[in-house]
Amino acid sequence: MPQPLSARHSQPRTPEDYAIGIICALAVEKAAFQAMLDDVHDPLPTVEGDENSYTFGRIGAHNVVVACLPAGMMGNNSAATVANDMLRSFPIKIGLMVGVGGGVWSNKVDMRLGDVVVNQPDGKHGGVVQWDFGKIEKGGIFKRTGSLNKPPRVLLNALQDVKTKHMIEGDSLAEHLSQMVANKPFMAQTFGYQGAECDQLYQAAYEHIGGETCEECDPDQVIERLPPRTSSAPKIYYGNIASGNEGVKHGLTRDRIAAEEGIICFEMEAAGLIDSFPCLVIRGICDYADSHKNKRWQPYAASAAAAYAKELLLVIPTAEVAKTQTADETIRAADNYDYRLEGASKPVARLMFYNYGSVRGKNILQNTTMSGNSNSLTFS
């Protein structure tokens, strides 16, 4: 009997064969994505100093390399480090951040656990907002200044293509999920749909009572969402994703930030990637970013996000990837701008960096010496 595609190993390849990079934050996210691969490839050597652990494989016509943040090292800083190491070892042209997040339900966006959110620019933001970074203005008002770059053009084009396909044919997420379980039966129970009866959204002001489950919580505080879903298949939403170094765990905080910035999902890693690893952020909804969080829905939500990532990659022509700049080239092009202070007549001698990610200093200024720390660099 022939082996399923996901169990076969292809002919030897080189690092140059991998132009699509996938970054996950949790082992459950990497497991879900790895189970979506059509083919698994043999390991490859990486450059000296690259401490990431990689999985190599194929989806459709595309070779992909998958990395996961180290255990216990969550947040933007860790994500930026993993991304930078990946870019040193592989000529990445397309990046995807695939995993789980907290959803924002409203009468306008009827989001449920297991649905998928994809970041998309809206004119005000590039699709990812760093919710916990900003400045205090007059009157003690906190102004958020952490809006980040939009995804690269090749991925925005792919978003339009996949939306068009879904309007004409419907999406294939349910089929991808079914195929994953058929190929990996062991995953069926944990990574399968957890049931509408286990999807409960509480009033924003109602805080969690008890242990890991909501058994002791007041059922009268559950929001009745009508009409009920007639299918367990994930729905897909596009919009702004809020990212921070800490998760949002209170309903009132969630709703306030969501209203201020038009947020439909919260997560913890994307802000560390967007400016140093041009990518699209795909999140399966595993909770509602409130105090009632638990991990029951994480595997299924991760699988739904991986299914969307597969759907997206299947509509991207290999020719489009081939003609796209590498992420490193894109970053270098941005670094080579002639930075000037407002009103100054010559390039700046001092640059202030306001971000949580690592600073890529090469090619910013030529023939200079540099001193300072991660917050302030002085060139002379």
C-alpha positions in Angstrom: 0.0 0.0 0.0 1.4 3.4 -0.9 2.2 5.8 2.0 0.2 9.0 2.3 2.0 12.0 0.9 2.5 13.4 4.4 4.6 10.4 5.3 6.9 10.4 2.2 10.3 12.0 2.1 11.5 13.6 -1.1 14.9 13.8 -2.8 17.6 15.8 -1.0 17.2 19.6 -1.2 19.2 22.6 -0.3 18.3 25.7 1.8 17.9 27.7 -1.4 14.9 25.6 -2.2 12.9 27.1 0.6 11.3 30.5 0.0 8.3 30.2 2.2 8.7 30.5 6.0 6.1 29.5 8.6 6.5 30.6 12.2 4.4 29.2 15.1 4.5 30.1 18.8 3.3 26.9 20.4 4.0 23.2 19.8 0.3 22.6 19.2 0.4 25.1 16.4 3.4 23.5 14.8 1.8 20.1 15.1 -1.3 21.3 13.3 0.6 22.9 10.5 3.0 19.9 10.1 -0.1 17.6 9.8 -1.3 19.8 6.9 1.9 19.2 4.9 1.5 17.2 1.7 5.0 15.9 2.0 7.7 15.9 4.7 11.3 16.6 3.7 14.6 15.5 5.3 16.3 18.0 7.7 18.9 20.5 6.3 21.9 22.2 7.9 21.5 25.9 8.9 24.0 28.7 9.2 26.2 29.0 12.3 24.4 30.6 15.2 20.9 29.7 14.0 19.3 28.1 17.1 15.9 27.3 15.6 14.5 23.8 15.1 13.0 23.4 11.7 10.5 21.1 9.9 10.7 21.0 6.1 8.0 20.0 3.7 5.7 20.8 0.8 2.2 22.2 0.3 1.0 22.1 -3.3 3.9 23.2 -5.4 5.6 25.2 -2.6 8.4 24.1 -0.3 8.0 25.4 3.2 10.2 25.6 6.3 8.5 25.7 9.7 9.9 27.0 13.0 8.5 27.2 16.4 9.3 29.6 19.3 11.3 27.8 22.1 9.2 26.3 24.9 8.2 28.9 27.5 9.6 31.8 25.4 6.5 33.6 24.2 5.9 37.2 22.9 7.3 39.6 20.4 11.0 39.5 21.4 11.2 35.7 21.0 9.3 35.8 17.7 11.7 38.4 16.3 14.7 36.3 17.2 13.3 33.2 15.5 12.4 35.1 12.4 15.8 36.7 12.1 17.5 33.4 12.4 15.3 31.9 9.7 16.1 34.8 7.4 19.8 34.1 7.9 19.5 30.4 6.9 16.9 30.6 4.1 16.0 33.0 1.2 12.5 33.6 2.6 10.2 35.5 0.3 6.8 34.8 1.8 6.2 34.5 5.6 3.2 33.3 7.5 2.6 33.5 11.2 0.2 30.7 11.9 -1.4 29.9 15.3 -4.1 30.8 17.8 -5.6 34.0 19.2 -8.4 35.5 21.2 -11.5 36.6 19.2 -13.7 39.7 19.6 -17.4 38.9 19.2 -19.9 41.6 18.4 -23.3 41.8 16.8 -21.4 42.9 13.6 -18.8 40.1 13.7 -20.4 36.9 15.0 -17.2 35.1 15.8 -17.1 31.7 17.3 -14.4 29.4 18.7 -12.6 27.7 15.9 -13.1 30.5 13.4 -10.1 32.1 11.6 -8.9 35.7 11.5 -6.4 37.0 8.9 -4.8 40.4 9.2 -5.7 42.9 6.5 -4.9 46.6 6.1 -7.9 48.9 6.6 -6.5 52.3 5.6 -5.7 53.3 9.2 -3.6 50.3 10.2 -1.5 47.8 8.3 -3.5 44.9 9.8 -1.5 44.5 13.0 -1.6 47.0 15.9 0.8 46.8 18.9 -1.8 47.4 21.5 0.5 47.8 24.5 2.9 50.4 23.0 2.2 54.1 22.9 2.6 57.4 24.8 0.7 59.3 27.5 -0.8 62.6 26.1 -2.3 65.6 27.8 -5.0 64.7 30.3 -3.5 61.2 30.9 -4.9 59.8 27.6 -2.9 56.8 26.3 -2.3 57.1 22.5 -1.4 53.9 20.8 1.6 54.4 18.4 2.3 50.7 17.6 0.8 50.4 14.1 3.0 48.2 12.0 3.8 47.5 8.3 1.1 45.9 6.1 1.8 42.5 4.6 3.8 42.3 1.3 2.0 42.8 -2.0 2.3 39.1 -3.0 0.3 38.1 0.1 -2.3 40.9 -0.3 -2.8 39.7 -3.9 -3.2 36.1 -2.6 -5.8 37.3 -0.1 -7.9 38.7 -3.0 -7.5 35.5 -5.0 -8.5 33.3 -2.1 -11.5 35.5 -1.3 -12.6 35.3 -5.0 -12.3 31.6 -4.9 -14.4 31.3 -1.8 -17.1 33.6 -3.3 -17.4 31.3 -6.3 -16.7 27.8 -4.9 -16.8 28.2 -1.1 -13.8 27.5 1.0 -12.1 24.1 1.6 -11.1 24.4 5.2 -13.4 21.6 6.3 -12.0 19.4 3.6 -8.4 20.2 4.7 -9.3 19.4 8.3 -11.0 16.1 7.4 -7.9 15.1 5.3 -5.6 15.9 8.2 -7.5 13.6 10.6 -7.7 10.9 7.9 -3.9 11.1 7.5 -3.3 11.4 11.3 -6.1 9.5 13.1 -4.4 10.0 16.5 -5.1 13.7 16.2 -8.9 13.3 15.7 -10.1 13.7 19.3 -7.8 16.5 20.5 -7.5 18.4 17.2 -11.2 18.0 16.2 -14.1 20.3 16.6 -14.9 20.6 20.4 -18.7 21.2 20.1 -21.0 24.3 20.2 -22.0 23.4 23.8 -18.3 24.1 24.9 -18.3 27.5 23.1 -19.5 30.0 25.7 -19.1 33.8 25.7 -19.6 35.6 29.0 -20.6 39.2 29.6 -17.5 41.4 29.4 -17.7 42.5 33.0 -18.2 39.0 34.4 -14.9 37.6 35.7 -14.0 33.9 35.8 -14.8 31.8 39.0 -13.1 28.6 39.8 -10.4 26.6 38.2 -9.5 25.7 34.6 -13.1 25.2 33.5 -16.2 27.4 33.7 -18.3 24.8 35.6 -18.6 27.2 38.6 -19.4 30.3 36.5 -22.9 31.7 36.4 -24.8 30.4 33.4 -27.0 33.5 33.4 -23.9 35.5 32.4 -23.5 33.6 29.1 -24.4 35.7 26.1 -27.0 34.1 23.9 -25.9 34.3 20.3 -28.5 33.9 17.7 -29.0 32.3 15.2 -27.0 29.2 16.2 -24.5 27.9 13.7 -25.8 25.2 11.4 -22.2 24.0 10.6 -19.1 23.4 12.5 -16.9 24.5 9.6 -14.7 27.6 10.5 -15.7 31.0 9.2 -13.1 33.4 8.0 -12.8 37.1 9.1 -10.3 39.7 7.8 -9.3 42.8 9.8 -7.0 44.2 12.4 -5.2 42.0 14.9 -3.8 43.4 18.1 -0.5 42.1 19.3 1.3 42.7 22.6 3.9 41.1 24.9 1.1 40.0 27.2 -2.2 38.5 26.5 -5.5 40.3 27.1 -7.4 38.5 29.9 -10.3 40.8 30.7 -13.4 41.3 28.7 -13.7 45.1 29.4 -10.1 45.7 28.4 -10.7 43.6 25.3 -13.8 45.6 24.3 -12.2 49.0 25.0 -9.2 48.3 22.8 -11.3 46.7 20.1 -13.6 49.7 19.9 -10.7 52.2 19.8 -8.7 50.4 17.1 -11.2 48.3 15.2 -9.6 45.0 16.5 -11.2 41.6 15.9 -8.4 39.4 17.4 -5.7 39.5 20.1 -2.4 37.6 20.1 1.2 37.9 21.4 3.8 37.5 18.7 2.9 39.3 15.4 4.3 42.7 16.5 7.7 41.2 16.8 7.6 39.9 13.2 5.9 42.3 10.9 8.7 44.9 10.5 11.5 42.4 10.3 9.8 39.4 8.7 7.2 40.6 6.1 4.3 38.2 6.6 0.6 37.5 7.0 -0.8 36.7 10.4 -3.4 33.8 10.5 -5.1 33.1 13.8 -7.6 30.4 14.8 -9.8 31.6 17.6 -9.3 29.5 20.8 -10.8 31.9 23.4 -12.4 35.3 23.7 -9.5 37.2 25.2 -11.1 37.3 28.6 -10.6 35.7 32.1 -12.5 32.5 31.0 -9.5 31.3 28.9 -8.7 27.6 28.8 -6.7 25.5 26.4 -9.4 23.1 25.2 -9.9 24.8 21.9 -6.2 25.5 21.1 -5.6 22.3 19.0 -8.7 22.8 16.8 -8.2 26.5 16.4 -4.5 25.9 15.4 -5.7 23.3 12.9 -8.2 25.8 11.4 -5.5 28.4 11.0 -3.2 25.8 9.4 -6.1 24.8 7.0 -6.4 28.5 5.9 -2.7 28.8 5.5 -2.8 25.7 3.2 -5.7 27.2 1.3 -3.8 30.4 0.8 -0.6 28.8 -0.4 -2.5 26.7 -2.9 -3.7 29.8 -4.8 -0.2 31.4 -5.0 1.6 30.6 -8.3 5.2 29.5 -8.0 6.1 32.2 -10.6 4.8 34.9 -8.2 7.1 33.6 -5.5 10.0 33.4 -7.8 9.8 37.1 -8.8 9.3 38.3 -5.3 12.2 39.9 -3.4 13.5 38.0 -0.4 12.5 39.4 3.0 16.1 40.3 3.6 16.2 42.3 0.4 13.0 44.1 1.3 14.4 45.0 4.8 17.7 46.2 3.4 15.9 48.4 0.9 14.0 50.0 3.8 17.2 50.3 5.8 18.9 52.3 3.0 16.6 55.3 3.2 18.3 58.7 4.0 16.9 59.2 7.5 16.3 62.8 8.4 14.9 64.7 11.3 11.8 66.8 10.6 13.1 70.2 9.6 16.8 69.1 9.5 19.0 69.9 6.6 21.2 66.8 6.8 20.8 63.1 7.7 20.2 62.4 11.4 23.1 61.5 13.7 20.9 59.8 16.3 18.2 57.3 15.7 15.7 56.3 18.4 14.2 52.8 18.1 10.7 52.4 19.6 10.0 48.7 19.2 10.3 45.4 21.0 12.0 43.6 18.1 15.7 43.4 17.4 17.3 46.2 15.5 18.8 45.4 12.1 21.6 47.9 11.9 23.4 47.0 8.7 23.3 49.4 5.8 21.6 52.2 7.8 24.5 54.5 7.5 27.8 53.9 5.7 31.3 54.6 7.1 30.2 55.4 10.6 30.9 54.2 14.1 28.0 53.4 16.3 27.6 53.5 20.1 24.7 53.2 22.5 22.1 50.6 23.5 18.9 49.0 22.2 17.0 52.2 22.8 19.3 54.8 21.4 22.2 54.5 18.9 24.6 57.4 18.2 26.4 57.5 14.9 29.6 59.5 14.3 
